[in-house]
């Protein structure tokens, strides 16, 4: 992950605003500090990173939420119900695009305003 550390080097001429770590098999929670240190990062794709789970995503969102415009966590180890709950509770004013396909499914209860819906995963 030395390439990731190089991206976060403040001496870089151009700031990193979009980062695709798609299908990076060795991406772990220990790599997160390098990701969130990218001060202008507004687009993050973690598609297919099978070791990325709920803790990684929650911490990344917490650090990046004021400026995060695009997030893709499809095909990760994230749990759908935990992700939905956290993302609906997190204030993310800039978020325009969310990719969350093929996640681990559990029981989900989502409430948006006065509307609510229950969904049970596949039996």
DOMAR-59699 format. One record per residue (C-alpha): x, y, z. Coordinates in nm, 3 decimals, always signed. Last residue first. Layout:
<recs>
east/north/up
X/Y/Z
...
</recs>
This chain:
<recs>
east/north/up
-3.532/-1.668/+0.342
-3.401/-1.378/+0.136
-3.364/-1.062/+0.340
-3.653/-0.919/+0.534
-3.776/-0.573/+0.446
-3.963/-0.332/+0.663
-4.067/+0.009/+0.536
-4.116/+0.349/+0.689
-4.254/+0.681/+0.572
-4.290/+0.976/+0.812
-3.948/+1.117/+0.727
-3.730/+0.836/+0.598
-3.749/+0.523/+0.808
-3.567/+0.208/+0.707
-3.601/-0.129/+0.873
-3.371/-0.395/+0.738
-3.321/-0.757/+0.834
-2.991/-0.883/+0.701
-2.821/-0.877/+0.362
-2.449/-0.898/+0.292
-2.389/-0.654/+0.008
-2.436/-0.710/-0.364
-2.493/-0.351/-0.475
-2.417/-0.040/-0.270
-2.324/+0.241/-0.506
-2.406/+0.586/-0.372
-2.409/+0.905/-0.581
-2.491/+1.265/-0.486
-2.347/+1.297/-0.136
-2.263/+1.664/-0.060
-2.475/+1.711/+0.253
-2.376/+1.385/+0.422
-2.537/+1.393/+0.767
-2.496/+1.038/+0.889
-2.816/+0.875/+1.016
-2.931/+0.744/+0.678
-2.577/+0.630/+0.599
-2.542/+0.446/+0.930
-2.872/+0.261/+0.908
-2.826/+0.167/+0.543
-2.472/+0.044/+0.610
-2.578/-0.159/+0.913
-2.866/-0.315/+0.720
-2.653/-0.398/+0.416
-2.360/-0.555/+0.601
-2.033/-0.451/+0.443
-1.801/-0.726/+0.317
-1.761/-0.545/-0.016
-1.934/-0.615/-0.348
-2.062/-0.259/-0.389
-1.916/+0.005/-0.155
-1.928/+0.294/-0.402
-1.923/+0.649/-0.263
-1.968/+0.977/-0.450
-1.999/+1.335/-0.328
-1.800/+1.311/-0.002
-1.714/+1.663/+0.120
-1.860/+1.690/+0.470
-1.876/+1.310/+0.504
-1.505/+1.227/+0.464
-1.397/+1.138/+0.817
-1.725/+0.982/+0.935
-1.776/+0.815/+0.598
-1.432/+0.655/+0.616
-1.489/+0.541/+0.975
-1.825/+0.382/+0.891
-1.688/+0.221/+0.575
-1.388/+0.065/+0.745
-1.592/-0.057/+1.044
-1.866/-0.207/+0.826
-1.640/-0.413/+0.607
-1.362/-0.380/+0.353
-1.187/-0.717/+0.321
-1.374/-0.805/-0.001
-1.273/-0.489/-0.186
-1.501/-0.544/-0.485
-1.609/-0.183/-0.522
-1.422/+0.050/-0.285
-1.485/+0.367/-0.483
-1.426/+0.704/-0.320
-1.519/+1.045/-0.462
-1.476/+1.373/-0.274
-1.112/+1.355/-0.167
-0.977/+1.706/-0.115
-0.788/+1.647/+0.210
-0.653/+1.303/+0.124
-0.573/+1.202/+0.483
-0.888/+0.989/+0.483
-0.734/+0.732/+0.248
-0.392/+0.714/+0.417
-0.558/+0.672/+0.759
-0.779/+0.392/+0.618
-0.502/+0.154/+0.516
-0.499/-0.022/+0.857
-0.867/-0.104/+0.805
-0.766/-0.332/+0.520
-0.717/-0.321/+0.143
-0.523/-0.635/+0.045
-0.758/-0.753/-0.231
-0.785/-0.419/-0.414
-1.088/-0.489/-0.633
-1.174/-0.122/-0.680
-0.947/+0.123/-0.499
-1.078/+0.413/-0.703
-0.987/+0.754/-0.566
-1.127/+1.089/-0.675
-1.020/+1.433/-0.548
-0.644/+1.381/-0.519
-0.458/+1.711/-0.493
-0.225/+1.797/-0.782
+0.144/+1.883/-0.729
+0.201/+1.618/-0.462
+0.409/+1.752/-0.172
+0.127/+1.672/+0.074
+0.198/+1.297/+0.032
-0.142/+1.123/+0.049
-0.100/+0.966/-0.293
+0.240/+0.827/-0.192
+0.080/+0.651/+0.106
-0.164/+0.482/-0.130
+0.121/+0.371/-0.355
+0.299/+0.229/-0.049
+0.000/+0.000/+0.000
</recs>
